[in-house]
Amino acid sequence: MGNTEHRKWEEKSDVYKQAHHPPSSHAANVISGKELARQIHKEVQNDIAEMAAQGSRRPHLGVILVGDDHASHCYVRNKTRTATLLGMSSSTIFRPASISQEELLELIDRMNKDSRVSGLLVQLPLPDHINERAVCNAIAPEKDVDGFHIVNIGKLCLDQRCMVPATAAAVWEIIRRTGIETVGKNVVVVGRSKNVGMPIAMLLHSDRTHERPGGDATVTIAHRSTPLPQLKELTCLADIVIAAAGVPHLITEDMVKQGAAVIDVGINRIQDPVTGKSRLVGDVDFEGVKKRAAFITPVPGGVGPMTIAMVMKNTLIAEKEIIFLREKEVMRSVMQAWTRKRPTLFRDWLSALAYGTVLSEYKMFRDASRASATGGTFSTKKSPKTSLWFNPSQIISE
Ligand SMILES: Nc1nc2c(c(=O)[nH]1)N[C@@H](CN(C=O)c1ccc(C(=O)N[C@@H](CCC(=O)O)C(=O)O)cc1)CN2
C-alpha cells in the first residue's frame, strides 16, 4: 500500500478517527521497570533470608554461557550479580562457540543431576550449529528457570502452574503491579516468538479462575505478516499494546488509542542518526506514544530489569519446589511405615489420634531430613507464597 492509499485508508477508517481524538493534556505514566524490579528483589531477598533463618540452604542459579557475544555476557553478569545481591549463590560455566551440541547436552545433564543446583539456564542465542529446542528440552523441567522446556510451555498453554518464561512473567507483573485492568480488555501482542510473544498472549488471554490464572483479555497476536494498515487498525482498538516484534519504533503515536497501556518488550541497538553513537531503543516510539498512552514502559529501564527479577523469582520457586518434593517423599515414607504398623489405622475410631502421632512423627522425620540436606536444623514451617507458578502445598496434598 502506497502513501496516498495509506492516507485514504486513514481518512475513511472509523478506527483511525477513534484513535485521533483530541490529544489528552496528560502525558503517560512512565512505568519504572527498575522500581518494580527492586520490589521483587526485596520480596525474593526476604524469602531467602527467611529460608536461611530456618536452616534451609540458599537457592543456587546455574548458568551456561556459550560463545563471546558481548550482550549475552552482560546479561549473564547481571543475573549472577543480582542473584548474589539477593542472597543466592550462582555459578556460570563458560564454553566456546565451537562446543558441539553433544558436549553441551552432556554438560546440561551433569547440571541437572547436580543436587546443589536449584535453577539452570542456558543463555540464548546459541551458535547456529546448535539446535536451540534440543537444548531447552534437555534442561530438567523443574530446574528450567527460563520456562522454555516443552513441558513448561505445554503447561503454560494448558493454564497449569509452571515455570513462566521470565519476559512474559515480567510483562504480567508490570500489568498487575501497576493495576492495569485486563479482564474483558482488548490486547494486541505484536510479535509471536515462542519465548516472548506467544507466552505473553497465553498469560493474558487465559481464564483468571484457572490453576495458573490468566488475564481474561481478548488477545490478538499480530506478526510480521500482518500488513501495517491492519496492524494499525488493531492497535488503535487496543486497551493494551505489547510490542515484542524486534522492530525499532514500529509502534507510533498514531497507532495508539488515547489512554491505552503500552508495554515495550523490544531491545534494539541502533545507530543514533544525530550523534552517530549506538543506542538502545524499543519497538515503541516512546516520545510520540507517551503523549497518547495512559501507561508506557521505557527502554531501557522497563521490561528488561523486570526480566532479570523474574529469573530470580523462578530460581527461588525452583528451590522451594525441591524442598517440598523432599518433604512429600518423607511424608510418604512415614505414612507407609505407619500403615504397615497399624493396618486398621484409617478405619479405627482412634485414627484421628493416631493421625496426630503420624504428624508429629512426620515432623520429626522432616526436620531430620532437612537438617541432613542442609547441614543445619529446622524448627518452624511457614507456607510459601503461591502465585502463577508452582503451588507446593498442592503438591503435598496430592
Ligand atoms: N536464556 C535466556 N536467554 C535470553 C533471554 C532469556 O530470558 N533467557 N532474554 C534475552 C536477554 N536477557 C536475558 O537473558 C535480557 C536482555 C535485556 C535485559 C535488560 O535489562 N536490558 C536493559 C538494557 C540493557 C542494555 O543496556 O543493553 C533494559 O531494558 O533496561 C535483561 C535481560 C535474550 N537471551
PDBQT file of the ligand as one rigid body, heavy atoms in Angstrom, charges set to zero:
ROOT
HETATM    1  N1  LIG A 401      18.232 -17.936  28.348  1.00  0.00    +0.000 N 
HETATM    2  C1  LIG A 401      17.782 -16.710  28.007  1.00  0.00    +0.000 A 
HETATM    3  N2  LIG A 401      18.382 -16.017  27.048  1.00  0.00    +0.000 NA
HETATM    4  C2  LIG A 401      17.897 -14.794  26.709  1.00  0.00    +0.000 A 
HETATM    5  C3  LIG A 401      16.802 -14.237  27.398  1.00  0.00    +0.000 A 
HETATM    6  C4  LIG A 401      16.180 -15.010  28.399  1.00  0.00    +0.000 A 
HETATM    7  O1  LIG A 401      15.160 -14.594  29.022  1.00  0.00    +0.000 OA
HETATM    8  N3  LIG A 401      16.697 -16.234  28.683  1.00  0.00    +0.000 N 
HETATM    9  N4  LIG A 401      16.396 -12.936  27.111  1.00  0.00    +0.000 N 
HETATM   10  C5  LIG A 401      17.262 -12.085  26.354  1.00  0.00    +0.000 C 
HETATM   11  C6  LIG A 401      18.388 -11.454  27.124  1.00  0.00    +0.000 C 
HETATM   12  N5  LIG A 401      18.062 -11.101  28.507  1.00  0.00    +0.000 N 
HETATM   13  C7  LIG A 401      18.108 -12.044  29.453  1.00  0.00    +0.000 C 
HETATM   14  O2  LIG A 401      18.673 -13.055  29.361  1.00  0.00    +0.000 OA
HETATM   15  C8  LIG A 401      17.937  -9.729  28.883  1.00  0.00    +0.000 A 
HETATM   16  C9  LIG A 401      18.012  -8.703  27.966  1.00  0.00    +0.000 A 
HETATM   17  C10 LIG A 401      17.967  -7.372  28.391  1.00  0.00    +0.000 A 
HETATM   18  C11 LIG A 401      17.811  -7.072  29.707  1.00  0.00    +0.000 A 
HETATM   19  C12 LIG A 401      17.844  -5.662  30.214  1.00  0.00    +0.000 C 
HETATM   20  O3  LIG A 401      17.754  -5.457  31.390  1.00  0.00    +0.000 OA
HETATM   21  N6  LIG A 401      18.004  -4.700  29.347  1.00  0.00    +0.000 N 
HETATM   22  C13 LIG A 401      18.191  -3.336  29.786  1.00  0.00    +0.000 C 
HETATM   23  C14 LIG A 401      19.167  -2.669  28.870  1.00  0.00    +0.000 C 
HETATM   24  C15 LIG A 401      20.473  -3.350  28.832  1.00  0.00    +0.000 C 
HETATM   25  C16 LIG A 401      21.487  -2.681  27.916  1.00  0.00    +0.000 C 
HETATM   26  O4  LIG A 401      21.785  -1.526  28.122  1.00  0.00    +0.000 OA
HETATM   27  O5  LIG A 401      21.980  -3.393  27.000  1.00  0.00    +0.000 OA
HETATM   28  C17 LIG A 401      16.866  -2.606  29.793  1.00  0.00    +0.000 C 
HETATM   29  O6  LIG A 401      15.990  -2.969  29.006  1.00  0.00    +0.000 OA
HETATM   30  O7  LIG A 401      16.748  -1.707  30.584  1.00  0.00    +0.000 OA
HETATM   31  C18 LIG A 401      17.715  -8.086  30.623  1.00  0.00    +0.000 A 
HETATM   32  C19 LIG A 401      17.769  -9.390  30.213  1.00  0.00    +0.000 A 
HETATM   33  C20 LIG A 401      17.906 -12.890  25.244  1.00  0.00    +0.000 C 
HETATM   34  N7  LIG A 401      18.512 -14.069  25.755  1.00  0.00    +0.000 N 
ENDROOT
TORSDOF 0
